[in-house]
Amino acid sequence: MQAILGSKLYGEVSINKDGEFIVPPELCKALNIKPGDWLIVLAVPDEKFIGFIPSSDFVEFLKRASEATSKASE
């Protein structure tokens, strides 16, 4: 919840009939998202929360988590 309170509003999007939407340009700039980039979609359905993480950042997170887990188990 703290992350939501400290967040910035970047506008709103509408969902088309195919379930697609356009990420606001200001948000793309803030997160350095470029055409062709992929995003990981996370959701908390009970709280009606949707979050997006650039795939490259998520892969880096998983790599670091794996390394930390390996070190901790040694």
PDB file of N, CA, C and O in Angstrom:
ATOM      1  N   MET A   1       0.817  -1.195   0.000  1.00  0.00           N
ATOM      2  CA  MET A   1       0.000   0.000   0.000  1.00  0.00           C
ATOM      3  C   MET A   1       0.862   1.261   0.000  1.00  0.00           C
ATOM      4  O   MET A   1       0.508   2.260  -0.626  1.00  0.00           O
ATOM      5  N   GLN A   2       2.012   1.212   0.715  1.00  0.00           N
ATOM      6  CA  GLN A   2       2.909   2.367   0.769  1.00  0.00           C
ATOM      7  C   GLN A   2       3.371   2.770  -0.625  1.00  0.00           C
ATOM      8  O   GLN A   2       3.473   3.958  -0.928  1.00  0.00           O
ATOM      9  N   ALA A   3       3.652   1.772  -1.482  1.00  0.00           N
ATOM     10  CA  ALA A   3       4.087   2.074  -2.842  1.00  0.00           C
ATOM     11  C   ALA A   3       3.019   2.834  -3.604  1.00  0.00           C
ATOM     12  O   ALA A   3       3.335   3.725  -4.393  1.00  0.00           O
ATOM     13  N   ILE A   4       1.770   2.496  -3.379  1.00  0.00           N
ATOM     14  CA  ILE A   4       0.680   3.191  -4.066  1.00  0.00           C
ATOM     15  C   ILE A   4       0.595   4.632  -3.593  1.00  0.00           C
ATOM     16  O   ILE A   4       0.403   5.538  -4.404  1.00  0.00           O
ATOM     17  N   LEU A   5       0.734   4.856  -2.297  1.00  0.00           N
ATOM     18  CA  LEU A   5       0.651   6.209  -1.754  1.00  0.00           C
ATOM     19  C   LEU A   5       1.779   7.091  -2.255  1.00  0.00           C
ATOM     20  O   LEU A   5       1.600   8.302  -2.383  1.00  0.00           O
ATOM     21  N   GLY A   6       2.933   6.513  -2.540  1.00  0.00           N
ATOM     22  CA  GLY A   6       4.064   7.283  -3.013  1.00  0.00           C
ATOM     23  C   GLY A   6       4.172   7.341  -4.530  1.00  0.00           C
ATOM     24  O   GLY A   6       5.177   7.811  -5.063  1.00  0.00           O
ATOM     25  N   SER A   7       3.153   6.869  -5.223  1.00  0.00           N
ATOM     26  CA  SER A   7       3.221   6.806  -6.682  1.00  0.00           C
ATOM     27  C   SER A   7       2.796   8.114  -7.336  1.00  0.00           C
ATOM     28  O   SER A   7       2.285   9.019  -6.675  1.00  0.00           O
ATOM     29  N   LYS A   8       3.012   8.196  -8.627  1.00  0.00           N
ATOM     30  CA  LYS A   8       2.638   9.368  -9.412  1.00  0.00           C
ATOM     31  C   LYS A   8       1.565   8.960 -10.414  1.00  0.00           C
ATOM     32  O   LYS A   8       1.650   7.892 -11.020  1.00  0.00           O
ATOM     33  N   LEU A   9       0.575   9.796 -10.585  1.00  0.00           N
ATOM     34  CA  LEU A   9      -0.485   9.538 -11.555  1.00  0.00           C
ATOM     35  C   LEU A   9      -0.009   9.971 -12.943  1.00  0.00           C
ATOM     36  O   LEU A   9       0.372  11.123 -13.146  1.00  0.00           O
ATOM     37  N   TYR A  10      -0.035   9.034 -13.893  1.00  0.00           N
ATOM     38  CA  TYR A  10       0.420   9.325 -15.251  1.00  0.00           C
ATOM     39  C   TYR A  10      -0.721   9.440 -16.247  1.00  0.00           C
ATOM     40  O   TYR A  10      -0.475   9.529 -17.450  1.00  0.00           O
ATOM     41  N   GLY A  11      -1.938   9.441 -15.788  1.00  0.00           N
ATOM     42  CA  GLY A  11      -3.082   9.565 -16.682  1.00  0.00           C
ATOM     43  C   GLY A  11      -3.925   8.315 -16.621  1.00  0.00           C
ATOM     44  O   GLY A  11      -3.813   7.516 -15.690  1.00  0.00           O
ATOM     45  N   GLU A  12      -4.758   8.153 -17.608  1.00  0.00           N
ATOM     46  CA  GLU A  12      -5.613   6.982 -17.667  1.00  0.00           C
ATOM     47  C   GLU A  12      -5.566   6.393 -19.061  1.00  0.00           C
ATOM     48  O   GLU A  12      -5.189   7.063 -20.022  1.00  0.00           O
ATOM     49  N   VAL A  13      -5.950   5.144 -19.160  1.00  0.00           N
ATOM     50  CA  VAL A  13      -5.985   4.469 -20.449  1.00  0.00           C
ATOM     51  C   VAL A  13      -7.346   3.808 -20.603  1.00  0.00           C
ATOM     52  O   VAL A  13      -8.029   3.520 -19.620  1.00  0.00           O
ATOM     53  N   SER A  14      -7.723   3.575 -21.845  1.00  0.00           N
ATOM     54  CA  SER A  14      -8.936   2.793 -22.095  1.00  0.00           C
ATOM     55  C   SER A  14      -8.507   1.484 -22.741  1.00  0.00           C
ATOM     56  O   SER A  14      -7.479   1.409 -23.412  1.00  0.00           O
ATOM     57  N   ILE A  15      -9.301   0.478 -22.527  1.00  0.00           N
ATOM     58  CA  ILE A  15      -9.018  -0.847 -23.065  1.00  0.00           C
ATOM     59  C   ILE A  15      -9.869  -1.042 -24.306  1.00  0.00           C
ATOM     60  O   ILE A  15     -11.083  -0.846 -24.259  1.00  0.00           O
ATOM     61  N   ASN A  16      -9.244  -1.430 -25.432  1.00  0.00           N
ATOM     62  CA  ASN A  16     -10.029  -1.651 -26.640  1.00  0.00           C
ATOM     63  C   ASN A  16     -10.655  -3.045 -26.616  1.00  0.00           C
ATOM     64  O   ASN A  16     -10.465  -3.795 -25.659  1.00  0.00           O
ATOM     65  N   LYS A  17     -11.384  -3.383 -27.645  1.00  0.00           N
ATOM     66  CA  LYS A  17     -12.108  -4.660 -27.684  1.00  0.00           C
ATOM     67  C   LYS A  17     -11.183  -5.866 -27.638  1.00  0.00           C
ATOM     68  O   LYS A  17     -11.622  -6.962 -27.287  1.00  0.00           O
ATOM     69  N   ASP A  18      -9.907  -5.688 -27.986  1.00  0.00           N
ATOM     70  CA  ASP A  18      -8.931  -6.779 -27.949  1.00  0.00           C
ATOM     71  C   ASP A  18      -8.168  -6.832 -26.629  1.00  0.00           C
ATOM     72  O   ASP A  18      -7.242  -7.630 -26.485  1.00  0.00           O
ATOM     73  N   GLY A  19      -8.548  -5.984 -25.656  1.00  0.00           N
ATOM     74  CA  GLY A  19      -7.886  -5.959 -24.366  1.00  0.00           C
ATOM     75  C   GLY A  19      -6.585  -5.177 -24.372  1.00  0.00           C
ATOM     76  O   GLY A  19      -5.781  -5.307 -23.449  1.00  0.00           O
ATOM     77  N   GLU A  20      -6.366  -4.373 -25.392  1.00  0.00           N
ATOM     78  CA  GLU A  20      -5.116  -3.617 -25.522  1.00  0.00           C
ATOM     79  C   GLU A  20      -5.309  -2.181 -25.035  1.00  0.00           C
ATOM     80  O   GLU A  20      -6.419  -1.649 -25.049  1.00  0.00           O
ATOM     81  N   PHE A  21      -4.222  -1.574 -24.610  1.00  0.00           N
ATOM     82  CA  PHE A  21      -4.229  -0.160 -24.248  1.00  0.00           C
ATOM     83  C   PHE A  21      -2.873   0.438 -24.593  1.00  0.00           C
ATOM     84  O   PHE A  21      -1.917  -0.287 -24.870  1.00  0.00           O
ATOM     85  N   ILE A  22      -2.797   1.744 -24.573  1.00  0.00           N
ATOM     86  CA  ILE A  22      -1.555   2.459 -24.869  1.00  0.00           C
ATOM     87  C   ILE A  22      -1.000   3.018 -23.569  1.00  0.00           C
ATOM     88  O   ILE A  22      -1.704   3.694 -22.819  1.00  0.00           O
ATOM     89  N   VAL A  23       0.270   2.731 -23.312  1.00  0.00           N
ATOM     90  CA  VAL A  23       0.942   3.265 -22.123  1.00  0.00           C
ATOM     91  C   VAL A  23       1.176   4.759 -22.363  1.00  0.00           C
ATOM     92  O   VAL A  23       1.711   5.134 -23.406  1.00  0.00           O
ATOM     93  N   PRO A  24       0.785   5.615 -21.418  1.00  0.00           N
ATOM     94  CA  PRO A  24       0.975   7.056 -21.602  1.00  0.00           C
ATOM     95  C   PRO A  24       2.446   7.396 -21.890  1.00  0.00           C
ATOM     96  O   PRO A  24       3.346   6.861 -21.242  1.00  0.00           O
ATOM     97  N   PRO A  25       2.685   8.288 -22.864  1.00  0.00           N
ATOM     98  CA  PRO A  25       4.054   8.646 -23.250  1.00  0.00           C
ATOM     99  C   PRO A  25       4.918   9.128 -22.083  1.00  0.00           C
ATOM    100  O   PRO A  25       6.105   8.810 -22.028  1.00  0.00           O
ATOM    101  N   GLU A  26       4.345   9.887 -21.153  1.00  0.00           N
ATOM    102  CA  GLU A  26       5.120  10.383 -20.007  1.00  0.00           C
ATOM    103  C   GLU A  26       5.616   9.221 -19.145  1.00  0.00           C
ATOM    104  O   GLU A  26       6.725   9.274 -18.612  1.00  0.00           O
ATOM    105  N   LEU A  27       4.802   8.177 -19.006  1.00  0.00           N
ATOM    106  CA  LEU A  27       5.204   7.006 -18.239  1.00  0.00           C
ATOM    107  C   LEU A  27       6.301   6.239 -18.969  1.00  0.00           C
ATOM    108  O   LEU A  27       7.257   5.770 -18.350  1.00  0.00           O
ATOM    109  N   CYS A  28       6.160   6.115 -20.285  1.00  0.00           N
ATOM    110  CA  CYS A  28       7.211   5.454 -21.079  1.00  0.00           C
ATOM    111  C   CYS A  28       8.540   6.165 -20.892  1.00  0.00           C
ATOM    112  O   CYS A  28       9.578   5.526 -20.723  1.00  0.00           O
ATOM    113  N   LYS A  29       8.503   7.481 -20.924  1.00  0.00           N
ATOM    114  CA  LYS A  29       9.733   8.252 -20.743  1.00  0.00           C
ATOM    115  C   LYS A  29      10.307   8.041 -19.344  1.00  0.00           C
ATOM    116  O   LYS A  29      11.512   7.843 -19.191  1.00  0.00           O
ATOM    117  N   ALA A  30       9.451   8.083 -18.327  1.00  0.00           N
ATOM    118  CA  ALA A  30       9.916   7.934 -16.944  1.00  0.00           C
ATOM    119  C   ALA A  30      10.530   6.560 -16.699  1.00  0.00           C
ATOM    120  O   ALA A  30      11.483   6.441 -15.930  1.00  0.00           O
ATOM    121  N   LEU A  31       9.999   5.521 -17.341  1.00  0.00           N
ATOM    122  CA  LEU A  31      10.493   4.158 -17.138  1.00  0.00           C
ATOM    123  C   LEU A  31      11.432   3.691 -18.250  1.00  0.00           C
ATOM    124  O   LEU A  31      11.877   2.544 -18.256  1.00  0.00           O
ATOM    125  N   ASN A  32      11.726   4.589 -19.187  1.00  0.00           N
ATOM    126  CA  ASN A  32      12.602   4.270 -20.317  1.00  0.00           C
ATOM    127  C   ASN A  32      12.065   3.068 -21.111  1.00  0.00           C
ATOM    128  O   ASN A  32      12.823   2.180 -21.503  1.00  0.00           O
ATOM    129  N   ILE A  33      10.757   3.059 -21.335  1.00  0.00           N
ATOM    130  CA  ILE A  33      10.113   2.015 -22.133  1.00  0.00           C
ATOM    131  C   ILE A  33      10.069   2.490 -23.577  1.00  0.00           C
ATOM    132  O   ILE A  33       9.626   3.599 -23.875  1.00  0.00           O
ATOM    133  N   LYS A  34      10.539   1.623 -24.463  1.00  0.00           N
ATOM    134  CA  LYS A  34      10.605   1.975 -25.888  1.00  0.00           C
ATOM    135  C   LYS A  34       9.747   0.996 -26.699  1.00  0.00           C
ATOM    136  O   LYS A  34       9.459  -0.108 -26.239  1.00  0.00           O
ATOM    137  N   PRO A  35       9.340   1.409 -27.913  1.00  0.00           N
ATOM    138  CA  PRO A  35       8.566   0.490 -28.759  1.00  0.00           C
ATOM    139  C   PRO A  35       9.291  -0.841 -28.917  1.00  0.00           C
ATOM    140  O   PRO A  35      10.495  -0.880 -29.169  1.00  0.00           O
ATOM    141  N   GLY A  36       8.553  -1.913 -28.769  1.00  0.00           N
ATOM    142  CA  GLY A  36       9.131  -3.247 -28.882  1.00  0.00           C
ATOM    143  C   GLY A  36       9.542  -3.856 -27.555  1.00  0.00           C
ATOM    144  O   GLY A  36       9.774  -5.063 -27.478  1.00  0.00           O
ATOM    145  N   ASP A  37       9.638  -3.032 -26.489  1.00  0.00           N
ATOM    146  CA  ASP A  37       9.962  -3.560 -25.161  1.00  0.00           C
ATOM    147  C   ASP A  37       8.804  -4.414 -24.652  1.00  0.00           C
ATOM    148  O   ASP A  37       7.650  -4.215 -25.034  1.00  0.00           O
ATOM    149  N   TRP A  38       9.134  -5.364 -23.786  1.00  0.00           N
ATOM    150  CA  TRP A  38       8.137  -6.222 -23.171  1.00  0.00           C
ATOM    151  C   TRP A  38       8.000  -5.868 -21.699  1.00  0.00           C
ATOM    152  O   TRP A  38       8.973  -5.475 -21.054  1.00  0.00           O
ATOM    153  N   LEU A  39       6.784  -6.008 -21.169  1.00  0.00           N
ATOM    154  CA  LEU A  39       6.513  -5.727 -19.767  1.00  0.00           C
ATOM    155  C   LEU A  39       5.946  -6.966 -19.100  1.00  0.00           C
ATOM    156  O   LEU A  39       5.163  -7.699 -19.704  1.00  0.00           O
ATOM    157  N   ILE A  40       6.339  -7.202 -17.860  1.00  0.00           N
ATOM    158  CA  ILE A  40       5.747  -8.245 -17.033  1.00  0.00           C
ATOM    159  C   ILE A  40       4.541  -7.604 -16.345  1.00  0.00           C
ATOM    160  O   ILE A  40       4.640  -6.490 -15.831  1.00  0.00           O
ATOM    161  N   VAL A  41       3.418  -8.295 -16.334  1.00  0.00           N
ATOM    162  CA  VAL A  41       2.193  -7.778 -15.727  1.00  0.00           C
ATOM    163  C   VAL A  41       1.938  -8.528 -14.418  1.00  0.00           C
ATOM    164  O   VAL A  41       1.846  -9.755 -14.395  1.00  0.00           O
ATOM    165  N   LEU A  42       1.827  -7.773 -13.342  1.00  0.00           N
ATOM    166  CA  LEU A  42       1.512  -8.328 -12.025  1.00  0.00           C
ATOM    167  C   LEU A  42       0.152  -7.789 -11.600  1.00  0.00           C
ATOM    168  O   LEU A  42      -0.203  -6.657 -11.929  1.00  0.00           O
ATOM    169  N   ALA A  43      -0.602  -8.592 -10.874  1.00  0.00           N
ATOM    170  CA  ALA A  43      -1.906  -8.121 -10.418  1.00  0.00           C
ATOM    171  C   ALA A  43      -2.221  -8.669  -9.034  1.00  0.00           C
ATOM    172  O   ALA A  43      -1.777  -9.752  -8.652  1.00  0.00           O
ATOM    173  N   VAL A  44      -2.992  -7.896  -8.305  1.00  0.00           N
ATOM    174  CA  VAL A  44      -3.573  -8.319  -7.036  1.00  0.00           C
ATOM    175  C   VAL A  44      -5.083  -8.176  -7.239  1.00  0.00           C
ATOM    176  O   VAL A  44      -5.665  -7.138  -6.924  1.00  0.00           O
ATOM    177  N   PRO A  45      -5.710  -9.233  -7.770  1.00  0.00           N
ATOM    178  CA  PRO A  45      -7.128  -9.129  -8.143  1.00  0.00           C
ATOM    179  C   PRO A  45      -8.047  -8.669  -7.014  1.00  0.00           C
ATOM    180  O   PRO A  45      -8.959  -7.879  -7.257  1.00  0.00           O
ATOM    181  N   ASP A  46      -7.830  -9.142  -5.787  1.00  0.00           N
ATOM    182  CA  ASP A  46      -8.708  -8.752  -4.678  1.00  0.00           C
ATOM    183  C   ASP A  46      -8.644  -7.257  -4.389  1.00  0.00           C
ATOM    184  O   ASP A  46      -9.604  -6.676  -3.883  1.00  0.00           O
ATOM    185  N   GLU A  47      -7.515  -6.638  -4.711  1.00  0.00           N
ATOM    186  CA  GLU A  47      -7.343  -5.210  -4.464  1.00  0.00           C
ATOM    187  C   GLU A  47      -7.514  -4.392  -5.737  1.00  0.00           C
ATOM    188  O   GLU A  47      -7.399  -3.167  -5.719  1.00  0.00           O
ATOM    189  N   LYS A  48      -7.790  -5.080  -6.842  1.00  0.00           N
ATOM    190  CA  LYS A  48      -7.952  -4.440  -8.152  1.00  0.00           C
ATOM    191  C   LYS A  48      -6.729  -3.584  -8.495  1.00  0.00           C
ATOM    192  O   LYS A  48      -6.847  -2.435  -8.922  1.00  0.00           O
ATOM    193  N   PHE A  49      -5.556  -4.181  -8.293  1.00  0.00           N
ATOM    194  CA  PHE A  49      -4.290  -3.506  -8.573  1.00  0.00           C
ATOM    195  C   PHE A  49      -3.583  -4.220  -9.706  1.00  0.00           C
ATOM    196  O   PHE A  49      -3.498  -5.448  -9.716  1.00  0.00           O
ATOM    197  N   ILE A  50      -3.071  -3.450 -10.668  1.00  0.00           N
ATOM    198  CA  ILE A  50      -2.281  -3.988 -11.782  1.00  0.00           C
ATOM    199  C   ILE A  50      -0.968  -3.224 -11.804  1.00  0.00           C
ATOM    200  O   ILE A  50      -0.959  -1.997 -11.708  1.00  0.00           O
ATOM    201  N   GLY A  51       0.143  -3.945 -11.933  1.00  0.00           N
ATOM    202  CA  GLY A  51       1.450  -3.312 -12.033  1.00  0.00           C
ATOM    203  C   GLY A  51       2.231  -3.872 -13.204  1.00  0.00           C
ATOM    204  O   GLY A  51       2.009  -5.008 -13.624  1.00  0.00           O
ATOM    205  N   PHE A  52       3.136  -3.084 -13.723  1.00  0.00           N
ATOM    206  CA  PHE A  52       3.951  -3.478 -14.865  1.00  0.00           C
ATOM    207  C   PHE A  52       5.420  -3.281 -14.527  1.00  0.00           C
ATOM    208  O   PHE A  52       5.795  -2.286 -13.906  1.00  0.00           O
ATOM    209  N   ILE A  53       6.253  -4.237 -14.939  1.00  0.00           N
ATOM    210  CA  ILE A  53       7.694  -4.160 -14.751  1.00  0.00           C
ATOM    211  C   ILE A  53       8.342  -4.465 -16.097  1.00  0.00           C
ATOM    212  O   ILE A  53       8.010  -5.474 -16.718  1.00  0.00           O
ATOM    213  N   PRO A  54       9.260  -3.614 -16.564  1.00  0.00           N
ATOM    214  CA  PRO A  54       9.969  -3.959 -17.799  1.00  0.00           C
ATOM    215  C   PRO A  54      10.610  -5.340 -17.654  1.00  0.00           C
ATOM    216  O   PRO A  54      11.242  -5.631 -16.639  1.00  0.00           O
ATOM    217  N   SER A  55      10.448  -6.176 -18.657  1.00  0.00           N
ATOM    218  CA  SER A  55      10.956  -7.553 -18.600  1.00  0.00           C
ATOM    219  C   SER A  55      12.433  -7.610 -18.265  1.00  0.00           C
ATOM    220  O   SER A  55      12.861  -8.469 -17.493  1.00  0.00           O
ATOM    221  N   SER A  56      13.218  -6.706 -18.834  1.00  0.00           N
ATOM    222  CA  SER A  56      14.663  -6.722 -18.572  1.00  0.00           C
ATOM    223  C   SER A  56      14.950  -6.479 -17.088  1.00  0.00           C
ATOM    224  O   SER A  56      15.868  -7.085 -16.535  1.00  0.00           O
ATOM    225  N   ASP A  57      14.182  -5.608 -16.439  1.00  0.00           N
ATOM    226  CA  ASP A  57      14.360  -5.359 -15.010  1.00  0.00           C
ATOM    227  C   ASP A  57      13.942  -6.579 -14.199  1.00  0.00           C
ATOM    228  O   ASP A  57      14.578  -6.907 -13.198  1.00  0.00           O
ATOM    229  N   PHE A  58      12.880  -7.250 -14.623  1.00  0.00           N
ATOM    230  CA  PHE A  58      12.412  -8.431 -13.914  1.00  0.00           C
ATOM    231  C   PHE A  58      13.426  -9.560 -14.018  1.00  0.00           C
ATOM    232  O   PHE A  58      13.680 -10.261 -13.039  1.00  0.00           O
ATOM    233  N   VAL A  59      14.003  -9.738 -15.197  1.00  0.00           N
ATOM    234  CA  VAL A  59      15.028 -10.769 -15.389  1.00  0.00           C
ATOM    235  C   VAL A  59      16.225 -10.470 -14.487  1.00  0.00           C
ATOM    236  O   VAL A  59      16.773 -11.383 -13.869  1.00  0.00           O
ATOM    237  N   GLU A  60      16.632  -9.220 -14.405  1.00  0.00           N
ATOM    238  CA  GLU A  60      17.748  -8.831 -13.540  1.00  0.00           C
ATOM    239  C   GLU A  60      17.408  -9.105 -12.078  1.00  0.00           C
ATOM    240  O   GLU A  60      18.254  -9.590 -11.328  1.00  0.00           O
ATOM    241  N   PHE A  61      16.184  -8.801 -11.670  1.00  0.00           N
ATOM    242  CA  PHE A  61      15.752  -9.091 -10.305  1.00  0.00           C
ATOM    243  C   PHE A  61      15.846 -10.584 -10.012  1.00  0.00           C
ATOM    244  O   PHE A  61      16.362 -10.981  -8.967  1.00  0.00           O
ATOM    245  N   LEU A  62      15.350 -11.412 -10.928  1.00  0.00           N
ATOM    246  CA  LEU A  62      15.401 -12.856 -10.729  1.00  0.00           C
ATOM    247  C   LEU A  62      16.839 -13.367 -10.652  1.00  0.00           C
ATOM    248  O   LEU A  62      17.149 -14.252  -9.854  1.00  0.00           O
ATOM    249  N   LYS A  63      17.711 -12.803 -11.483  1.00  0.00           N
ATOM    250  CA  LYS A  63      19.123 -13.198 -11.466  1.00  0.00           C
ATOM    251  C   LYS A  63      19.741 -12.886 -10.114  1.00  0.00           C
ATOM    252  O   LYS A  63      20.421 -13.730  -9.530  1.00  0.00           O
ATOM    253  N   ARG A  64      19.507 -11.677  -9.611  1.00  0.00           N
ATOM    254  CA  ARG A  64      20.071 -11.291  -8.312  1.00  0.00           C
ATOM    255  C   ARG A  64      19.473 -12.102  -7.175  1.00  0.00           C
ATOM    256  O   ARG A  64      20.179 -12.471  -6.238  1.00  0.00           O
ATOM    257  N   ALA A  65      18.181 -12.381  -7.250  1.00  0.00           N
ATOM    258  CA  ALA A  65      17.534 -13.192  -6.212  1.00  0.00           C
ATOM    259  C   ALA A  65      18.111 -14.600  -6.207  1.00  0.00           C
ATOM    260  O   ALA A  65      18.326 -15.181  -5.143  1.00  0.00           O
ATOM    261  N   SER A  66      18.362 -15.150  -7.389  1.00  0.00           N
ATOM    262  CA  SER A  66      18.939 -16.490  -7.494  1.00  0.00           C
ATOM    263  C   SER A  66      20.348 -16.516  -6.909  1.00  0.00           C
ATOM    264  O   SER A  66      20.706 -17.447  -6.187  1.00  0.00           O
ATOM    265  N   GLU A  67      21.146 -15.498  -7.219  1.00  0.00           N
ATOM    266  CA  GLU A  67      22.501 -15.417  -6.686  1.00  0.00           C
ATOM    267  C   GLU A  67      22.473 -15.284  -5.162  1.00  0.00           C
ATOM    268  O   GLU A  67      23.269 -15.921  -4.471  1.00  0.00           O
ATOM    269  N   ALA A  68      21.569 -14.468  -4.637  1.00  0.00           N
ATOM    270  CA  ALA A  68      21.475 -14.285  -3.181  1.00  0.00           C
ATOM    271  C   ALA A  68      21.042 -15.599  -2.508  1.00  0.00           C
ATOM    272  O   ALA A  68      21.540 -15.953  -1.439  1.00  0.00           O
ATOM    273  N   THR A  69      20.120 -16.304  -3.145  1.00  0.00           N
ATOM    274  CA  THR A  69      19.663 -17.580  -2.601  1.00  0.00           C
ATOM    275  C   THR A  69      20.788 -18.593  -2.593  1.00  0.00           C
ATOM    276  O   THR A  69      20.948 -19.341  -1.629  1.00  0.00           O
ATOM    277  N   SER A  70      21.567 -18.623  -3.661  1.00  0.00           N
ATOM    278  CA  SER A  70      22.700 -19.552  -3.741  1.00  0.00           C
ATOM    279  C   SER A  70      23.722 -19.263  -2.647  1.00  0.00           C
ATOM    280  O   SER A  70      24.218 -20.181  -1.994  1.00  0.00           O
ATOM    281  N   LYS A  71      24.032 -17.993  -2.454  1.00  0.00           N
ATOM    282  CA  LYS A  71      24.999 -17.601  -1.417  1.00  0.00           C
ATOM    283  C   LYS A  71      24.484 -17.941  -0.028  1.00  0.00           C
ATOM    284  O   LYS A  71      25.247 -18.379   0.833  1.00  0.00           O
ATOM    285  N   ALA A  72      23.191 -17.739   0.190  1.00  0.00           N
ATOM    286  CA  ALA A  72      22.608 -17.998   1.511  1.00  0.00           C
ATOM    287  C   ALA A  72      22.607 -19.484   1.849  1.00  0.00           C
ATOM    288  O   ALA A  72      22.689 -19.863   3.017  1.00  0.00           O
ATOM    289  N   SER A  73      22.515 -20.315   0.825  1.00  0.00           N
ATOM    290  CA  SER A  73      22.453 -21.761   1.084  1.00  0.00           C
ATOM    291  C   SER A  73      23.844 -22.389   1.196  1.00  0.00           C
ATOM    292  O   SER A  73      23.955 -23.573   1.514  1.00  0.00           O
ATOM    293  N   GLU A  74      24.896 -21.625   0.943  1.00  0.00           N
ATOM    294  CA  GLU A  74      26.276 -22.165   1.038  1.00  0.00           C
ATOM    295  C   GLU A  74      26.735 -22.265   2.470  1.00  0.00           C
ATOM    296  O   GLU A  74      27.859 -22.694   2.730  1.00  0.00           O
TER     297      GLU A  74
END
